[in-house]
Amino acid sequence: MKEYIVSARKYRPMSFDAVVGQEALTTTLKNAVKSGKLAHAYLFCGPRGVGKTTCARIFAKAINCQHPTADGEACNECESCKAFNEQRSYNIFELDAASNNSVENIKALMEQTRIPPQVGKYKVFIIDEVHMLSTAAFNAFLKTLEEPPSHVIFILATTEKHKILPTIISRCQIYDFERMTVPGIVKQLKMVAGKEGISYEEEALNVIAEKADGGMRDALSVFDQAASFCQGDITYRKVIEDLNVLDADNYFNIVDLCLANKPADVMVLLNDIINKGFDGGHLVSGLAAHVRNVLMAKDEQTLPLLQTSKRQAERYKEQAKRCPAAFLYKALKIMNDCDINYRQSGNKRLLVELTLIEISQITQPDDEGAASGRGPKRLKSLFKRLKSAQPSEARQVAEAETHHSVHNARPADEAATQGGGNAATQQQSRETARQQGQATARPGGPAPLKGLKLGRIGKTFDNLRHRSEERNESTAVTEEVKDNGDRNAFTSEQLMTQWLAMCNRMPQQMTGIAARLKNITPAITEFPHVEVVVDNQILYDDIIKIKGRIRNTLVQALRNDAITLDVRQAKPEEIKRIPTNRERFDELKTNNKAFEKLSEQLGLELN
């Protein structure tokens, strides 16, 4: 039986022209070989499977070729090329830094650099996965890399450039390898399939190329797997079954169902997908990529950004005609939020379901937004009245509406529950209650709002914490609470308790003044007159700005509408000097004999 060789090894490029997707880099390397302008160190970096080590080997063979072609390729006929092809060359050394990363390995390598080449011009050292070297090995390698012998060339290859010391990078010519495009990978797979005599569907090769994520080696490995499963006939259905890839038809169906506002059908489809073993996060990511492709298909200029087959591109264009741009933008934002929150979510399936429901309601008619729902008609009419009223009137209307909806509903409910009442009496009671509520809550009417406590209209710090609207600070000073008849008595201790509670309830933007107010002790001069004494002009000015709110808060907390608030700056003799730590220590020793004795026995001193 003939020995089987995987495609990634069998079709490994042996010349620069055979390298896929790195035309700019291979052209630069060929020109360097033609001109003879070779650097002493090169750094090849990029993702896995894009040709870094392959290009390093081709470049090393071309450097030592005795008769290079006019294009800078190796001739494959001289002794140096034959030795390399037969893997017996003594001028090209390849070191795996992942398993040879110690200082001793680098020192042994440096010893070999002293010996000149026997055949050819240069000794080429290819160090793969160079980022795996230890710091000590890098330092041992540094001096030789900076000034190597004239017959030595180093080619370093890595997938993680950021892990290499900057002193190493600065001594190398850097070549960044790019990920391969889907069309480029598909083209190479077609060539391999033709040589192997394997039939294929282009959509199946596109799935393989997308699965490879820009790596040619990965694409060839997946190709071998699919060819083995399909027995020489690679079809789209068999490939998605073998690779456990979610069929693109599911994404097209989900988008169509969301456009038709059918969340129930979307939930059924989601359940079928999850029962097949697919992850909800994978579904959201794939759907986001699908919606992005649909968005790209809406404009002819962005069509080249679709790295798919022609048949698939036509399907995207067809669906893009039915999808409004606003729907696609909102759907992408919703799915992006879901992707961000997916890992932290405790119920991942529920998060995915809510995301799909929200997408399916984006174009739902008669809604203000996705998943906004519909409110009762009573609330809608109230919102219209609040919108047309003035700010102060709107607040009164809202509180009156709430008060009367509860207060006036009780007679009707009580009438309905009485055993001796009849249906006519109940209906009349409910009608009377409704008419009274409408007449009382009318914003432009002359009659006062019955049952509404005016004492709670004043702006307090609770209002600032829980309401979004802000008034001018100048009006807050003169804003007073209306008299509602409360005259509760309170003590100095109760005043201080509510004062501290007020400071703790102040909004976040007033944290600074709240901390300073905690150091002030308000005093009852003549009940219910409250006096606040501050020791500097800056704090006095800050308190004056919010004096009205302070009073309103105390009125509500102490339940006394007659409270008056006076703020004044302390006289010089009223300002107490803050004692130093030494003075406090001495005072403690003087007033507490036990502490004085203890400090003498322990030899306590103040630092």
Disulfide bonds with the S-S distance in Angstrom:
none
